[in-house]
């Protein structure tokens, strides 16, 4: 009887070890795409290209990007700036549930007074540090409005996660020349800076990730 119990325990241990090993493989083979949303009040202003509110145009852009993204190999997550300069809100943790993601996306409001881009970068990279490839898509109409340094935050994030391929895309809404220049310096890896009007180019870039 003891031999039978021992054998059964061995089988159980082997089964769970196999499961844990498989879970580890799934995690390491997945990419993660994080959409970082600027939900500051200025996103209520009109987008020059679409003539919609910038926040509504941005949501439509994200929905379009999801259609191009290979969700068989990449999970998605959604973040937005918090209510103060030290906060970032994770609206959707890494998932493959597009319906749930879109529900949260539609609820985002441009009711924030801060744009803590630096903190958002740090938190996003920490969230995706175990991903094979981490794709950050920053959607904003301006640069940092808090006291942080987004460029330095990005450089530190990349250097402190050498095993993660970090591709940073930035989509700028009505950004001034000076803001656009700063935002372009945030791109990493295969990432690029796009004007919000370049919807087809954005979708193509996402498709090729």
PyMOL commands that set and color helices and strands:
alter all, ss='L'
color gray80, all
select helices_A, chain A and resi 2-29+41-44+54-68+98-107+117-127+150-159+177-184+199-207
alter helices_A, ss='H'
color red, helices_A
select strands_A, chain A and resi 31-37+74-81+88-95+133-140+165-172+193-195
alter strands_A, ss='S'
color yellow, strands_A
deselect
rebuild
show_as cartoon
